[in-house]
């Protein structure tokens, strides 16, 4: 990121604004709402700024800007229509270690103004790093529709009772759960319906009757989908946001991991072919251990946990150990990657059935029911088949499939790095032989692959 988001306390802080036009007036309005002590320096004072002098307690000096005007200030905004003046203000401010913002000139700024959603005490800032203020304002309008003004009341209520909850509810991990229940439960609903007094009484009642039961942990077995973060389900996102620990594998993208609760512990248990850094039985035991410590554990698995994700093995252990769990299905790689590659898995003219298989077995072999897979008029989807691609193609041809049967290799499907390589059973192994392929990959075999060129709506680096 080019700019680090930070919230500054400006109450009673001396701030200087150079310029006194309409742009300066907008910045003065923002600084004033934050409680800053504002001084204006400008050769020409607009009627708008003059009218704000009393209401916003402005000190106005009608003069040209000079370097010593910065003395005693922590922050300066240059909002003149003169580029040379703005440049000069920026240079002087940086020489004196005063934070400076030059309107519409991010290259001259130490800080920039984000688009703000104000639900005080809750504030949300959206910044494009100066690249597109219009886009930032557009996103602000989107967020404002999702967060009604009543969230300001809810935030104020939480602020009012924060200290007493801290003194009443123990341990700290229970406090977080307490507040999550308050902010997503009846108290919040009463606030949103305008019953503020009833909401306050309800919150006080919850505090007075706060019991301290053992904080039993729980495991959320979550399908993280094929790669794109916006293919997560609402439930997956909600549980990720409340989990204390996130246990994730190699196929979970960085974009998805970024959506987990910021302060949660992240534990990587990724496995690669012939390099199982954390054996499955140890992962199973880890989930049990964390849950029995009272943690809420989000177990993120690429795709769907019940389709070649070994989710069944994990919950078997949880059941045996008496650990509570929830299962959140995910979009499996077959449906996600096929959709993004424009390859229907079934089609009236091409395939009336679809078979999912894994490209290597427990002993790292590729030993499948080739006779069944070679049946015509079906689609075969092979997970984890990159290493065995040559043997897969040779075996299908040997058992009756046409050497010209279309086949596609999809690399990092559904992401912006997606690549689709198409060929036939006889040509694809040689085509990818000298390519650098980055997992995850998926193989689709069948005449439906011939539709890729026509239906390829998500074209990125496709071949």
C-alpha positions as CSV (number, residue, x, y, z in Angstrom):
1,X,0.0,0.0,0.0
2,X,1.2,3.5,-0.8
3,X,-0.5,5.1,2.2
4,X,-1.0,3.6,5.6
5,X,-4.5,4.2,7.0
6,X,-4.4,5.8,10.4
7,X,-6.9,7.8,12.5
8,X,-5.5,11.1,13.9
9,X,-6.9,12.8,17.0
10,X,-7.2,16.5,15.9
11,X,-9.2,17.8,18.8
12,X,-7.6,21.2,19.8
13,X,-4.7,20.5,17.5
14,X,-3.4,23.6,15.6
15,X,-3.9,23.2,11.9
16,X,-3.1,25.6,9.1
17,X,-5.1,26.0,5.8
18,X,-3.4,27.9,3.0
19,X,-6.1,29.2,0.6
20,X,-9.6,30.4,1.1
21,X,-11.7,29.2,-1.8
22,X,-14.4,26.5,-2.1
23,X,-11.8,23.7,-1.9
24,X,-10.3,25.1,1.3
25,X,-13.9,25.4,2.8
26,X,-14.5,21.7,2.3
27,X,-11.2,20.9,4.1
28,X,-12.0,23.3,6.9
29,X,-15.4,21.7,7.4
30,X,-13.7,18.3,7.9
31,X,-11.1,19.6,10.2
32,X,-13.7,21.4,12.2
33,X,-15.8,18.3,12.7
34,X,-12.7,16.6,14.2
35,X,-12.3,19.5,16.7
36,X,-9.2,21.1,15.2
37,X,-8.1,24.7,15.9
38,X,-7.9,26.2,12.4
39,X,-6.0,29.1,11.1
40,X,-6.4,30.3,7.5
41,X,-3.8,32.1,5.5
42,X,-4.8,33.5,2.1
43,X,-4.4,36.7,0.0
44,X,-8.0,36.6,-1.0
45,X,-10.8,35.5,1.4
46,X,-13.9,34.2,-0.2
47,X,-17.4,35.0,1.3
48,X,-17.8,31.4,2.2
49,X,-14.7,31.4,4.4
50,X,-15.6,34.7,5.9
51,X,-19.0,33.3,6.9
52,X,-17.3,30.4,8.5
53,X,-15.1,32.5,10.7
54,X,-17.5,32.6,13.6
55,X,-19.3,29.3,13.2
56,X,-16.0,27.4,12.9
57,X,-13.9,29.6,15.2
58,X,-11.4,30.4,12.5
59,X,-8.3,32.6,12.8
60,X,-7.9,34.4,9.4
61,X,-4.7,36.1,8.2
62,X,-5.3,37.9,4.9
63,X,-1.8,37.8,3.4
64,X,0.6,35.9,1.2
65,X,1.9,32.6,2.7
66,X,5.4,32.8,4.2
67,X,7.5,29.9,5.7
68,X,7.2,31.2,9.2
69,X,3.4,30.9,9.0
70,X,4.0,27.2,9.7
71,X,5.5,27.8,13.1
72,X,3.5,26.1,15.9
73,X,1.4,23.9,13.5
74,X,1.4,20.2,13.3
75,X,-0.5,19.9,10.1
76,X,-1.0,22.1,7.0
77,X,-3.3,21.9,4.0
78,X,-2.6,23.9,0.9
79,X,-5.7,24.4,-1.1
80,X,-4.9,27.3,-3.4
81,X,-5.4,27.4,-7.2
82,X,-1.7,28.4,-7.7
83,X,0.6,25.5,-8.4
84,X,3.7,27.4,-7.5
85,X,2.3,28.4,-4.1
86,X,1.2,24.8,-3.4
87,X,4.6,23.5,-4.3
88,X,6.2,26.1,-2.0
89,X,4.0,25.2,0.9
90,X,4.8,21.5,0.5
91,X,8.6,22.2,0.4
92,X,8.4,24.4,3.5
93,X,6.3,22.0,5.5
94,X,8.5,19.1,4.8
95,X,11.6,21.1,5.8
96,X,9.9,21.9,9.1
97,X,8.6,18.3,9.6
98,X,5.0,19.5,9.4
99,X,2.5,17.0,7.8
100,X,1.3,18.5,4.6
101,X,-1.6,17.8,2.2
102,X,-1.8,19.6,-1.2
103,X,-5.2,19.2,-2.7
104,X,-5.3,17.1,-5.9
105,X,-1.5,16.7,-5.8
106,X,-0.7,13.4,-4.1
107,X,3.0,13.7,-5.1
108,X,3.3,16.7,-2.8
109,X,1.5,15.2,0.1
110,X,2.6,13.4,3.3
111,X,-1.1,12.4,3.8
112,X,-4.3,12.4,1.8
113,X,-7.9,12.8,2.7
114,X,-10.0,9.6,2.3
115,X,-13.6,9.4,1.5
116,X,-15.3,9.1,4.9
117,X,-18.4,7.3,6.1
118,X,-19.2,9.1,9.4
119,X,-21.1,7.0,11.9
120,X,-19.4,8.5,14.9
121,X,-17.9,7.0,17.0
122,X,-17.5,4.7,14.1
123,X,-15.7,6.1,11.0
124,X,-14.8,4.3,7.8
125,X,-12.2,5.7,5.5
126,X,-11.9,4.7,1.8
127,X,-8.8,5.8,-0.1
128,X,-7.5,5.2,-3.6
129,X,-4.1,6.5,-2.7
130,X,-4.8,9.6,-4.8
131,X,-5.3,7.4,-7.9
132,X,-9.0,8.0,-8.2
133,X,-10.9,10.1,-5.7
134,X,-14.1,9.6,-7.7
135,X,-13.8,5.8,-7.3
136,X,-13.2,6.3,-3.5
137,X,-16.4,8.4,-3.3
138,X,-18.3,5.8,-5.3
139,X,-17.3,3.1,-2.9
140,X,-18.2,5.3,0.0
141,X,-21.8,5.7,-1.3
142,X,-22.0,1.9,-1.6
143,X,-20.9,1.4,2.0
144,X,-23.2,4.1,3.3
145,X,-26.2,2.1,1.9
146,X,-25.0,-0.9,3.9
147,X,-24.4,0.9,7.2
148,X,-27.4,3.0,8.2
149,X,-26.9,6.0,10.6
150,X,-28.3,4.0,13.5
151,X,-24.9,2.3,13.7
152,X,-23.7,5.5,15.2
153,X,-26.2,4.9,18.1
154,X,-25.0,1.3,18.4
155,X,-21.4,2.4,18.5
156,X,-22.2,5.0,21.2
157,X,-24.0,2.4,23.3
158,X,-21.0,0.0,23.1
159,X,-18.7,2.9,24.1
160,X,-20.9,3.7,27.1
161,X,-20.8,0.2,28.4
162,X,-17.3,-0.8,27.4
163,X,-15.7,-0.2,30.7
164,X,-18.3,-2.0,32.8
165,X,-18.2,-5.0,30.5
166,X,-14.4,-5.1,30.9
167,X,-14.9,-5.1,34.7
168,X,-17.6,-7.8,34.6
169,X,-17.0,-10.4,31.9
170,X,-14.0,-12.6,32.2
171,X,-11.7,-13.9,30.7
172,X,-11.0,-11.4,27.8
173,X,-11.9,-14.1,25.2
174,X,-15.4,-14.2,26.7
175,X,-15.7,-10.5,26.3
176,X,-15.3,-10.7,22.6
177,X,-18.0,-13.3,22.3
178,X,-20.2,-11.2,24.6
179,X,-19.9,-8.2,22.3
180,X,-20.4,-10.2,19.2
181,X,-23.7,-11.5,20.6
182,X,-24.7,-8.0,21.6
183,X,-23.8,-6.4,18.3
184,X,-25.5,-9.1,16.3
185,X,-28.5,-9.8,18.6
186,X,-31.5,-8.3,20.2
187,X,-29.7,-5.2,21.5
188,X,-28.7,-4.2,17.9
189,X,-32.2,-4.9,16.6
190,X,-33.7,-2.7,19.2
191,X,-31.3,0.1,18.2
192,X,-32.1,-0.3,14.5
193,X,-35.8,-0.1,15.2
194,X,-35.4,3.1,17.1
195,X,-35.9,1.7,20.7
196,X,-32.7,3.1,22.1
197,X,-33.9,3.1,25.8
198,X,-35.0,-0.5,25.5
199,X,-31.7,-1.4,23.9
200,X,-29.8,0.1,26.8
201,X,-32.0,-1.8,29.3
202,X,-31.4,-5.0,27.4
203,X,-27.7,-4.5,27.4
204,X,-27.6,-3.7,31.1
205,X,-29.7,-6.9,31.8
206,X,-27.2,-9.0,29.8
207,X,-24.3,-7.5,31.8
208,X,-26.1,-8.1,35.1
209,X,-26.8,-11.7,34.2
210,X,-23.5,-12.4,32.5
211,X,-22.6,-16.0,33.4
212,X,-19.2,-17.3,33.1
213,X,-19.6,-20.8,31.6
214,X,-16.6,-22.7,30.3
215,X,-15.8,-21.3,26.9
216,X,-16.2,-24.4,24.8
217,X,-14.4,-24.2,21.5
218,X,-15.8,-25.1,18.1
219,X,-14.4,-26.0,14.6
220,X,-15.7,-24.4,11.4
221,X,-14.8,-26.6,8.5
222,X,-15.0,-24.1,5.6
223,X,-14.8,-24.6,1.9
224,X,-12.7,-21.7,0.7
225,X,-13.7,-22.2,-3.0
226,X,-11.4,-22.5,-6.0
227,X,-9.5,-19.3,-5.5
228,X,-11.4,-16.1,-6.1
229,X,-12.3,-14.4,-2.8
230,X,-15.7,-13.2,-3.9
231,X,-16.8,-16.8,-4.4
232,X,-16.9,-17.4,-0.6
233,X,-20.3,-17.9,0.9
234,X,-21.8,-15.3,3.4
235,X,-21.6,-17.9,6.1
236,X,-18.0,-18.7,5.4
237,X,-17.1,-15.0,5.7
238,X,-19.1,-14.6,8.9
239,X,-17.4,-17.5,10.6
240,X,-13.9,-16.5,9.4
241,X,-14.5,-13.1,11.0
242,X,-15.3,-14.5,14.4
243,X,-12.7,-17.3,14.5
244,X,-9.8,-17.0,17.0
245,X,-7.6,-19.3,14.9
246,X,-7.4,-20.0,11.2
247,X,-5.9,-23.3,10.1
248,X,-5.4,-23.2,6.3
249,X,-3.9,-25.2,3.5
250,X,-1.9,-24.5,0.4
251,X,-4.9,-24.0,-1.9
252,X,-6.3,-21.1,0.2
253,X,-5.4,-17.9,-1.7
254,X,-3.9,-14.9,0.1
255,X,-6.9,-12.8,-0.9
256,X,-9.2,-15.2,1.0
257,X,-6.9,-15.3,4.0
258,X,-6.9,-11.6,4.1
259,X,-10.7,-11.7,4.9
260,X,-10.1,-13.6,8.2
261,X,-10.2,-11.7,11.5
262,X,-7.1,-9.5,11.6
263,X,-6.0,-10.5,15.0
264,X,-6.7,-14.2,14.6
265,X,-3.8,-16.7,14.8
266,X,-2.9,-18.1,11.4
267,X,-1.5,-21.7,11.2
268,X,-0.4,-23.0,7.8
269,X,-0.7,-26.8,7.4
270,X,-0.3,-27.0,3.6
271,X,0.6,-30.2,1.9
272,X,2.2,-30.7,-1.4
273,X,2.6,-33.8,-3.5
274,X,5.3,-36.0,-1.8
275,X,5.9,-33.2,0.7
276,X,3.3,-33.5,3.5
277,X,4.7,-30.8,5.8
278,X,2.0,-31.5,8.4
279,X,0.6,-35.1,8.2
280,X,-3.2,-35.4,8.2
281,X,-3.4,-37.1,11.6
282,X,-1.5,-34.2,13.1
283,X,-3.9,-31.7,11.5
284,X,-6.8,-33.6,13.0
285,X,-5.2,-33.6,16.5
286,X,-4.4,-29.9,16.1
287,X,-8.0,-29.0,15.5
288,X,-9.1,-31.0,18.6
289,X,-6.4,-29.4,20.7
290,X,-7.3,-25.9,19.7
291,X,-11.0,-26.4,20.2
292,X,-10.5,-28.0,23.7
293,X,-8.5,-24.9,24.6
294,X,-11.8,-22.9,24.0
295,X,-10.8,-21.5,20.6
296,X,-13.1,-21.0,17.7
297,X,-11.2,-22.6,14.8
298,X,-11.8,-21.8,11.1
299,X,-10.4,-24.7,9.1
300,X,-10.0,-23.4,5.6
301,X,-9.8,-25.9,2.8
302,X,-9.5,-25.1,-0.9
303,X,-12.7,-25.9,-2.9
304,X,-15.2,-28.0,-1.0
305,X,-14.0,-29.8,2.1
306,X,-16.0,-33.0,1.2
307,X,-14.7,-33.3,-2.4
308,X,-11.1,-34.6,-2.3
309,X,-10.6,-32.2,0.7
310,X,-10.2,-34.9,3.4
311,X,-12.9,-33.1,5.4
312,X,-14.5,-36.4,6.3
313,X,-11.3,-37.6,8.0
314,X,-11.1,-34.4,10.1
315,X,-14.7,-34.4,11.3
316,X,-14.4,-38.1,12.2
317,X,-11.8,-37.2,14.7
318,X,-13.8,-34.3,16.0
319,X,-16.8,-36.6,16.5
320,X,-14.7,-39.1,18.3
321,X,-13.3,-36.4,20.6
322,X,-16.7,-34.8,21.3
323,X,-15.7,-31.4,19.7
324,X,-18.5,-29.2,18.3
325,X,-18.2,-28.3,14.6
326,X,-20.0,-26.7,11.7
327,X,-19.5,-27.5,8.0
328,X,-19.7,-24.8,5.4
329,X,-19.7,-26.1,1.8
330,X,-17.6,-24.3,-0.8
331,X,-17.6,-24.1,-4.6
332,X,-15.5,-27.0,-5.6
333,X,-12.7,-26.6,-8.2
334,X,-14.6,-28.6,-10.8
335,X,-17.6,-26.2,-11.0
336,X,-15.6,-23.0,-10.3
337,X,-12.8,-23.6,-12.8
338,X,-15.1,-25.0,-15.4
339,X,-17.4,-22.0,-15.2
340,X,-14.6,-19.5,-15.5
341,X,-13.0,-21.4,-18.4
342,X,-16.3,-21.5,-20.3
343,X,-16.5,-25.3,-20.3
344,X,-19.9,-26.7,-19.3
345,X,-19.5,-29.9,-17.4
346,X,-22.7,-31.2,-18.9
347,X,-24.2,-30.3,-22.2
348,X,-27.1,-32.0,-24.2
349,X,-24.9,-32.3,-27.3
350,X,-21.7,-33.5,-25.6
351,X,-22.1,-35.0,-22.1
352,X,-24.9,-36.5,-20.1
353,X,-22.8,-37.3,-17.1
354,X,-19.8,-36.0,-15.2
355,X,-17.2,-38.0,-13.2
356,X,-14.9,-36.5,-10.6
357,X,-11.7,-38.4,-9.8
358,X,-8.4,-37.6,-8.1
359,X,-5.2,-37.9,-10.2
360,X,-3.2,-39.6,-7.5
361,X,-4.0,-42.1,-4.8
362,X,-2.7,-42.6,-1.3
363,X,0.4,-44.3,-2.6
364,X,1.0,-41.6,-5.2
365,X,0.0,-43.9,-8.0
366,X,-2.4,-43.1,-10.9
367,X,-4.5,-46.3,-10.8
368,X,-8.1,-45.5,-11.9
369,X,-10.9,-47.3,-13.5
370,X,-9.8,-46.4,-17.0
371,X,-12.6,-48.5,-18.7
372,X,-15.3,-46.4,-16.9
373,X,-13.5,-43.1,-17.6
374,X,-13.1,-43.9,-21.3
375,X,-16.9,-44.2,-21.8
376,X,-18.1,-41.6,-24.4
377,X,-20.6,-38.8,-23.9
378,X,-19.3,-37.9,-20.4
379,X,-17.0,-35.3,-18.9
380,X,-14.1,-36.4,-16.7
381,X,-12.7,-34.0,-14.2
382,X,-9.4,-34.9,-12.6
383,X,-8.1,-33.2,-9.5
384,X,-4.4,-33.1,-8.7
385,X,-3.6,-34.7,-12.1
386,X,-0.7,-32.5,-13.4
387,X,2.1,-34.9,-12.4
388,X,0.3,-37.9,-13.9
389,X,-1.0,-36.1,-17.0
390,X,1.0,-38.2,-19.5
391,X,-0.1,-41.5,-18.0
392,X,-3.7,-40.3,-17.8
393,X,-3.8,-39.5,-21.5
394,X,-2.0,-42.7,-22.5
395,X,-4.3,-44.9,-20.3
396,X,-7.5,-43.3,-21.7
397,X,-6.3,-43.8,-25.3
398,X,-5.3,-47.4,-24.5
399,X,-8.8,-48.1,-23.1
400,X,-10.7,-46.8,-26.1
401,X,-10.8,-43.0,-26.0
402,X,-10.0,-41.2,-29.2
403,X,-6.5,-39.6,-29.3
404,X,-8.3,-36.5,-30.6
405,X,-10.6,-36.2,-27.5
406,X,-10.4,-32.6,-26.3
407,X,-8.7,-32.0,-22.9
408,X,-8.1,-28.8,-20.9
409,X,-5.6,-28.0,-18.2
410,X,-6.8,-25.1,-16.0
411,X,-4.1,-23.3,-13.9
412,X,-5.1,-21.2,-10.9
413,X,-8.8,-21.1,-12.0
414,X,-11.2,-18.3,-11.1
415,X,-8.3,-15.9,-10.3
416,X,-6.7,-13.2,-12.3
417,X,-3.8,-15.6,-12.9
418,X,-6.0,-18.2,-14.6
419,X,-4.6,-19.9,-17.6
420,X,-6.4,-22.5,-19.8
421,X,-4.4,-24.7,-22.0
422,X,-6.4,-26.9,-24.4
423,X,-5.4,-29.7,-26.7
424,X,-6.2,-33.4,-27.2
425,X,-5.2,-36.6,-25.4
426,X,-2.4,-37.0,-27.9
427,X,-1.1,-33.5,-27.9
428,X,-1.6,-31.9,-24.4
429,X,1.2,-33.7,-22.5
430,X,3.8,-32.4,-25.0
431,X,2.2,-28.9,-25.0
432,X,2.7,-28.5,-21.2
433,X,6.0,-30.4,-21.0
434,X,8.0,-27.2,-21.2
435,X,5.5,-24.9,-19.5
436,X,5.9,-23.6,-16.0
437,X,2.6,-24.6,-14.4
438,X,1.7,-23.2,-10.9
439,X,-0.8,-25.1,-8.9
440,X,-3.6,-25.5,-8.2
441,X,-4.6,-27.1,-11.5
442,X,-7.6,-29.0,-12.8
443,X,-8.0,-31.3,-15.8
444,X,-11.2,-31.5,-17.8
445,X,-11.6,-34.2,-20.5
446,X,-14.5,-34.5,-23.0
447,X,-16.0,-32.9,-26.0
448,X,-17.4,-30.1,-23.8
449,X,-13.8,-28.7,-23.9
450,X,-14.4,-27.8,-27.6
451,X,-16.8,-25.1,-26.3
452,X,-14.0,-23.3,-24.5
453,X,-13.1,-20.9,-27.4
454,X,-16.8,-20.0,-27.9
455,X,-17.8,-19.5,-24.3
456,X,-14.5,-18.2,-22.9
457,X,-16.0,-15.2,-21.0
458,X,-13.2,-14.9,-18.4
459,X,-10.3,-14.5,-20.7
460,X,-7.1,-13.6,-18.8
461,X,-3.9,-15.4,-19.9
462,X,-5.9,-18.2,-21.6
463,X,-4.2,-20.1,-24.5
